[in-house]
Amino acid sequence: MVLDEIGITRATWYRWRNRGYGPEVRRLPNGHLRVRRSALDAFLNELEFV
């Protein structure tokens, strides 16, 4: 799960999304959210340089 890999809580995840921070998220037709592995890896690589 993305939250486990990043090491954040669900509340932090939603706060980040509201502020436009974090990996790119896709909403499926059923309403579920998905993060592509490539987007997550790119985001994590950016964190390493901050």
PDB file of N, CA, C and O in Angstrom:
ATOM      1  N   MET A   1       0.843  -1.178   0.000  1.00  0.00           N
ATOM      2  CA  MET A   1       0.000   0.000   0.000  1.00  0.00           C
ATOM      3  C   MET A   1       0.896   1.251   0.000  1.00  0.00           C
ATOM      4  O   MET A   1       1.950   1.275   0.635  1.00  0.00           O
ATOM      5  N   VAL A   2       0.465   2.253  -0.703  1.00  0.00           N
ATOM      6  CA  VAL A   2       1.246   3.474  -0.880  1.00  0.00           C
ATOM      7  C   VAL A   2       1.564   4.130   0.463  1.00  0.00           C
ATOM      8  O   VAL A   2       2.693   4.567   0.685  1.00  0.00           O
ATOM      9  N   LEU A   3       0.599   4.199   1.340  1.00  0.00           N
ATOM     10  CA  LEU A   3       0.819   4.858   2.636  1.00  0.00           C
ATOM     11  C   LEU A   3       1.930   4.171   3.421  1.00  0.00           C
ATOM     12  O   LEU A   3       2.737   4.835   4.071  1.00  0.00           O
ATOM     13  N   ASP A   4       1.972   2.858   3.361  1.00  0.00           N
ATOM     14  CA  ASP A   4       3.017   2.109   4.069  1.00  0.00           C
ATOM     15  C   ASP A   4       4.389   2.383   3.466  1.00  0.00           C
ATOM     16  O   ASP A   4       5.370   2.540   4.194  1.00  0.00           O
ATOM     17  N   GLU A   5       4.461   2.442   2.142  1.00  0.00           N
ATOM     18  CA  GLU A   5       5.750   2.683   1.486  1.00  0.00           C
ATOM     19  C   GLU A   5       6.284   4.078   1.775  1.00  0.00           C
ATOM     20  O   GLU A   5       7.486   4.259   1.970  1.00  0.00           O
ATOM     21  N   ILE A   6       5.389   5.066   1.803  1.00  0.00           N
ATOM     22  CA  ILE A   6       5.817   6.430   2.084  1.00  0.00           C
ATOM     23  C   ILE A   6       6.035   6.622   3.584  1.00  0.00           C
ATOM     24  O   ILE A   6       6.869   7.429   3.995  1.00  0.00           O
ATOM     25  N   GLY A   7       5.286   5.881   4.399  1.00  0.00           N
ATOM     26  CA  GLY A   7       5.422   5.973   5.846  1.00  0.00           C
ATOM     27  C   GLY A   7       4.618   7.107   6.453  1.00  0.00           C
ATOM     28  O   GLY A   7       5.069   7.775   7.383  1.00  0.00           O
ATOM     29  N   ILE A   8       3.399   7.322   5.911  1.00  0.00           N
ATOM     30  CA  ILE A   8       2.541   8.389   6.410  1.00  0.00           C
ATOM     31  C   ILE A   8       1.181   7.812   6.800  1.00  0.00           C
ATOM     32  O   ILE A   8       0.842   6.685   6.438  1.00  0.00           O
ATOM     33  N   THR A   9       0.411   8.603   7.545  1.00  0.00           N
ATOM     34  CA  THR A   9      -0.937   8.190   7.932  1.00  0.00           C
ATOM     35  C   THR A   9      -1.938   8.571   6.844  1.00  0.00           C
ATOM     36  O   THR A   9      -1.621   9.344   5.940  1.00  0.00           O
ATOM     37  N   ARG A  10      -3.113   8.038   6.937  1.00  0.00           N
ATOM     38  CA  ARG A  10      -4.176   8.356   5.980  1.00  0.00           C
ATOM     39  C   ARG A  10      -4.526   9.847   6.042  1.00  0.00           C
ATOM     40  O   ARG A  10      -4.782  10.468   5.011  1.00  0.00           O
ATOM     41  N   ALA A  11      -4.536  10.414   7.241  1.00  0.00           N
ATOM     42  CA  ALA A  11      -4.835  11.847   7.393  1.00  0.00           C
ATOM     43  C   ALA A  11      -3.791  12.688   6.667  1.00  0.00           C
ATOM     44  O   ALA A  11      -4.136  13.662   5.998  1.00  0.00           O
ATOM     45  N   THR A  12      -2.520  12.320   6.793  1.00  0.00           N
ATOM     46  CA  THR A  12      -1.455  13.043   6.093  1.00  0.00           C
ATOM     47  C   THR A  12      -1.630  12.914   4.595  1.00  0.00           C
ATOM     48  O   THR A  12      -1.451  13.882   3.857  1.00  0.00           O
ATOM     49  N   TRP A  13      -1.982  11.717   4.142  1.00  0.00           N
ATOM     50  CA  TRP A  13      -2.217  11.482   2.714  1.00  0.00           C
ATOM     51  C   TRP A  13      -3.277  12.442   2.179  1.00  0.00           C
ATOM     52  O   TRP A  13      -3.053  13.078   1.149  1.00  0.00           O
ATOM     53  N   TYR A  14      -4.408  12.564   2.839  1.00  0.00           N
ATOM     54  CA  TYR A  14      -5.474  13.448   2.366  1.00  0.00           C
ATOM     55  C   TYR A  14      -5.069  14.921   2.463  1.00  0.00           C
ATOM     56  O   TYR A  14      -5.440  15.720   1.603  1.00  0.00           O
ATOM     57  N   ARG A  15      -4.325  15.279   3.481  1.00  0.00           N
ATOM     58  CA  ARG A  15      -3.832  16.658   3.605  1.00  0.00           C
ATOM     59  C   ARG A  15      -2.893  16.982   2.443  1.00  0.00           C
ATOM     60  O   ARG A  15      -2.988  18.054   1.847  1.00  0.00           O
ATOM     61  N   TRP A  16      -1.985  16.055   2.122  1.00  0.00           N
ATOM     62  CA  TRP A  16      -1.068  16.240   0.995  1.00  0.00           C
ATOM     63  C   TRP A  16      -1.840  16.372  -0.313  1.00  0.00           C
ATOM     64  O   TRP A  16      -1.534  17.238  -1.132  1.00  0.00           O
ATOM     65  N   ARG A  17      -2.834  15.520  -0.509  1.00  0.00           N
ATOM     66  CA  ARG A  17      -3.615  15.562  -1.756  1.00  0.00           C
ATOM     67  C   ARG A  17      -4.341  16.888  -1.894  1.00  0.00           C
ATOM     68  O   ARG A  17      -4.408  17.443  -2.990  1.00  0.00           O
ATOM     69  N   ASN A  18      -4.886  17.404  -0.800  1.00  0.00           N
ATOM     70  CA  ASN A  18      -5.575  18.698  -0.837  1.00  0.00           C
ATOM     71  C   ASN A  18      -4.623  19.830  -1.188  1.00  0.00           C
ATOM     72  O   ASN A  18      -5.046  20.825  -1.776  1.00  0.00           O
ATOM     73  N   ARG A  19      -3.360  19.702  -0.844  1.00  0.00           N
ATOM     74  CA  ARG A  19      -2.349  20.724  -1.118  1.00  0.00           C
ATOM     75  C   ARG A  19      -1.618  20.491  -2.434  1.00  0.00           C
ATOM     76  O   ARG A  19      -0.745  21.273  -2.808  1.00  0.00           O
ATOM     77  N   GLY A  20      -1.974  19.411  -3.143  1.00  0.00           N
ATOM     78  CA  GLY A  20      -1.342  19.125  -4.422  1.00  0.00           C
ATOM     79  C   GLY A  20       0.035  18.501  -4.297  1.00  0.00           C
ATOM     80  O   GLY A  20       0.831  18.561  -5.235  1.00  0.00           O
ATOM     81  N   TYR A  21       0.324  17.908  -3.158  1.00  0.00           N
ATOM     82  CA  TYR A  21       1.624  17.284  -2.919  1.00  0.00           C
ATOM     83  C   TYR A  21       1.455  15.776  -2.982  1.00  0.00           C
ATOM     84  O   TYR A  21       0.383  15.257  -2.670  1.00  0.00           O
ATOM     85  N   GLY A  22       2.490  15.080  -3.377  1.00  0.00           N
ATOM     86  CA  GLY A  22       2.453  13.626  -3.412  1.00  0.00           C
ATOM     87  C   GLY A  22       2.461  13.106  -4.826  1.00  0.00           C
ATOM     88  O   GLY A  22       2.474  13.883  -5.781  1.00  0.00           O
ATOM     89  N   PRO A  23       2.454  11.780  -4.967  1.00  0.00           N
ATOM     90  CA  PRO A  23       2.482  11.184  -6.303  1.00  0.00           C
ATOM     91  C   PRO A  23       1.164  11.411  -7.038  1.00  0.00           C
ATOM     92  O   PRO A  23       0.124  11.650  -6.424  1.00  0.00           O
ATOM     93  N   GLU A  24       1.230  11.331  -8.358  1.00  0.00           N
ATOM     94  CA  GLU A  24       0.031  11.499  -9.182  1.00  0.00           C
ATOM     95  C   GLU A  24      -0.958  10.373  -8.901  1.00  0.00           C
ATOM     96  O   GLU A  24      -0.581   9.202  -8.846  1.00  0.00           O
ATOM     97  N   VAL A  25      -2.208  10.732  -8.726  1.00  0.00           N
ATOM     98  CA  VAL A  25      -3.264   9.772  -8.390  1.00  0.00           C
ATOM     99  C   VAL A  25      -4.270   9.709  -9.532  1.00  0.00           C
ATOM    100  O   VAL A  25      -4.638  10.734 -10.105  1.00  0.00           O
ATOM    101  N   ARG A  26      -4.707   8.504  -9.852  1.00  0.00           N
ATOM    102  CA  ARG A  26      -5.750   8.297 -10.856  1.00  0.00           C
ATOM    103  C   ARG A  26      -7.005   7.783 -10.151  1.00  0.00           C
ATOM    104  O   ARG A  26      -6.928   6.902  -9.295  1.00  0.00           O
ATOM    105  N   ARG A  27      -8.149   8.336 -10.514  1.00  0.00           N
ATOM    106  CA  ARG A  27      -9.418   7.868  -9.954  1.00  0.00           C
ATOM    107  C   ARG A  27     -10.053   6.921 -10.965  1.00  0.00           C
ATOM    108  O   ARG A  27     -10.241   7.284 -12.126  1.00  0.00           O
ATOM    109  N   LEU A  28     -10.378   5.722 -10.530  1.00  0.00           N
ATOM    110  CA  LEU A  28     -11.030   4.731 -11.375  1.00  0.00           C
ATOM    111  C   LEU A  28     -12.518   5.033 -11.475  1.00  0.00           C
ATOM    112  O   LEU A  28     -13.050   5.775 -10.649  1.00  0.00           O
ATOM    113  N   PRO A  29     -13.200   4.471 -12.471  1.00  0.00           N
ATOM    114  CA  PRO A  29     -14.645   4.713 -12.606  1.00  0.00           C
ATOM    115  C   PRO A  29     -15.456   4.328 -11.370  1.00  0.00           C
ATOM    116  O   PRO A  29     -16.529   4.882 -11.133  1.00  0.00           O
ATOM    117  N   ASN A  30     -14.944   3.377 -10.582  1.00  0.00           N
ATOM    118  CA  ASN A  30     -15.672   2.974  -9.373  1.00  0.00           C
ATOM    119  C   ASN A  30     -15.363   3.872  -8.177  1.00  0.00           C
ATOM    120  O   ASN A  30     -15.878   3.647  -7.082  1.00  0.00           O
ATOM    121  N   GLY A  31     -14.513   4.903  -8.384  1.00  0.00           N
ATOM    122  CA  GLY A  31     -14.203   5.852  -7.325  1.00  0.00           C
ATOM    123  C   GLY A  31     -12.929   5.559  -6.560  1.00  0.00           C
ATOM    124  O   GLY A  31     -12.470   6.395  -5.783  1.00  0.00           O
ATOM    125  N   HIS A  32     -12.348   4.381  -6.767  1.00  0.00           N
ATOM    126  CA  HIS A  32     -11.114   4.035  -6.079  1.00  0.00           C
ATOM    127  C   HIS A  32      -9.951   4.841  -6.641  1.00  0.00           C
ATOM    128  O   HIS A  32      -9.957   5.243  -7.804  1.00  0.00           O
ATOM    129  N   LEU A  33      -8.957   5.067  -5.794  1.00  0.00           N
ATOM    130  CA  LEU A  33      -7.762   5.811  -6.211  1.00  0.00           C
ATOM    131  C   LEU A  33      -6.623   4.836  -6.467  1.00  0.00           C
ATOM    132  O   LEU A  33      -6.464   3.845  -5.755  1.00  0.00           O
ATOM    133  N   ARG A  34      -5.839   5.128  -7.490  1.00  0.00           N
ATOM    134  CA  ARG A  34      -4.690   4.296  -7.815  1.00  0.00           C
ATOM    135  C   ARG A  34      -3.482   5.178  -8.089  1.00  0.00           C
ATOM    136  O   ARG A  34      -3.603   6.261  -8.661  1.00  0.00           O
ATOM    137  N   VAL A  35      -2.319   4.701  -7.674  1.00  0.00           N
ATOM    138  CA  VAL A  35      -1.052   5.374  -7.938  1.00  0.00           C
ATOM    139  C   VAL A  35      -0.207   4.397  -8.756  1.00  0.00           C
ATOM    140  O   VAL A  35       0.016   3.258  -8.344  1.00  0.00           O
ATOM    141  N   ARG A  36       0.251   4.849  -9.901  1.00  0.00           N
ATOM    142  CA  ARG A  36       1.133   3.999 -10.717  1.00  0.00           C
ATOM    143  C   ARG A  36       2.466   3.833 -10.014  1.00  0.00           C
ATOM    144  O   ARG A  36       2.946   4.748  -9.345  1.00  0.00           O
ATOM    145  N   ARG A  37       3.059   2.661 -10.169  1.00  0.00           N
ATOM    146  CA  ARG A  37       4.353   2.381  -9.561  1.00  0.00           C
ATOM    147  C   ARG A  37       5.389   3.401 -10.021  1.00  0.00           C
ATOM    148  O   ARG A  37       6.201   3.863  -9.219  1.00  0.00           O
ATOM    149  N   SER A  38       5.369   3.756 -11.300  1.00  0.00           N
ATOM    150  CA  SER A  38       6.345   4.717 -11.827  1.00  0.00           C
ATOM    151  C   SER A  38       6.173   6.092 -11.175  1.00  0.00           C
ATOM    152  O   SER A  38       7.161   6.773 -10.902  1.00  0.00           O
ATOM    153  N   ALA A  39       4.931   6.502 -10.925  1.00  0.00           N
ATOM    154  CA  ALA A  39       4.679   7.794 -10.274  1.00  0.00           C
ATOM    155  C   ALA A  39       5.143   7.762  -8.821  1.00  0.00           C
ATOM    156  O   ALA A  39       5.709   8.737  -8.326  1.00  0.00           O
ATOM    157  N   LEU A  40       4.908   6.658  -8.149  1.00  0.00           N
ATOM    158  CA  LEU A  40       5.339   6.523  -6.755  1.00  0.00           C
ATOM    159  C   LEU A  40       6.861   6.521  -6.666  1.00  0.00           C
ATOM    160  O   LEU A  40       7.432   7.189  -5.805  1.00  0.00           O
ATOM    161  N   ASP A  41       7.522   5.774  -7.550  1.00  0.00           N
ATOM    162  CA  ASP A  41       8.983   5.736  -7.542  1.00  0.00           C
ATOM    163  C   ASP A  41       9.570   7.115  -7.815  1.00  0.00           C
ATOM    164  O   ASP A  41      10.539   7.518  -7.170  1.00  0.00           O
ATOM    165  N   ALA A  42       8.991   7.839  -8.765  1.00  0.00           N
ATOM    166  CA  ALA A  42       9.476   9.186  -9.083  1.00  0.00           C
ATOM    167  C   ALA A  42       9.305  10.109  -7.878  1.00  0.00           C
ATOM    168  O   ALA A  42      10.200  10.895  -7.570  1.00  0.00           O
ATOM    169  N   PHE A  43       8.167  10.019  -7.195  1.00  0.00           N
ATOM    170  CA  PHE A  43       7.929  10.837  -6.009  1.00  0.00           C
ATOM    171  C   PHE A  43       8.924  10.510  -4.907  1.00  0.00           C
ATOM    172  O   PHE A  43       9.471  11.415  -4.277  1.00  0.00           O
ATOM    173  N   LEU A  44       9.163   9.225  -4.669  1.00  0.00           N
ATOM    174  CA  LEU A  44      10.108   8.817  -3.627  1.00  0.00           C
ATOM    175  C   LEU A  44      11.521   9.277  -3.961  1.00  0.00           C
ATOM    176  O   LEU A  44      12.277   9.657  -3.067  1.00  0.00           O
ATOM    177  N   ASN A  45      11.880   9.246  -5.239  1.00  0.00           N
ATOM    178  CA  ASN A  45      13.205   9.736  -5.650  1.00  0.00           C
ATOM    179  C   ASN A  45      13.328  11.232  -5.385  1.00  0.00           C
ATOM    180  O   ASN A  45      14.393  11.699  -4.981  1.00  0.00           O
ATOM    181  N   GLU A  46      12.264  11.983  -5.605  1.00  0.00           N
ATOM    182  CA  GLU A  46      12.276  13.427  -5.315  1.00  0.00           C
ATOM    183  C   GLU A  46      12.480  13.662  -3.817  1.00  0.00           C
ATOM    184  O   GLU A  46      13.189  14.592  -3.433  1.00  0.00           O
ATOM    185  N   LEU A  47      11.876  12.845  -2.980  1.00  0.00           N
ATOM    186  CA  LEU A  47      12.016  13.003  -1.531  1.00  0.00           C
ATOM    187  C   LEU A  47      13.459  12.807  -1.085  1.00  0.00           C
ATOM    188  O   LEU A  47      13.905  13.451  -0.136  1.00  0.00           O
ATOM    189  N   GLU A  48      14.192  11.926  -1.758  1.00  0.00           N
ATOM    190  CA  GLU A  48      15.574  11.655  -1.385  1.00  0.00           C
ATOM    191  C   GLU A  48      16.453  12.883  -1.572  1.00  0.00           C
ATOM    192  O   GLU A  48      17.457  13.036  -0.875  1.00  0.00           O
ATOM    193  N   PHE A  49      16.091  13.760  -2.504  1.00  0.00           N
ATOM    194  CA  PHE A  49      16.922  14.910  -2.800  1.00  0.00           C
ATOM    195  C   PHE A  49      16.511  16.160  -2.028  1.00  0.00           C
ATOM    196  O   PHE A  49      17.163  17.198  -2.141  1.00  0.00           O
ATOM    197  N   VAL A  50      15.447  16.071  -1.253  1.00  0.00           N
ATOM    198  CA  VAL A  50      14.975  17.236  -0.501  1.00  0.00           C
ATOM    199  C   VAL A  50      15.684  17.314   0.826  1.00  0.00           C
ATOM    200  O   VAL A  50      15.427  18.227   1.611  1.00  0.00           O
TER     201      VAL A  50
END
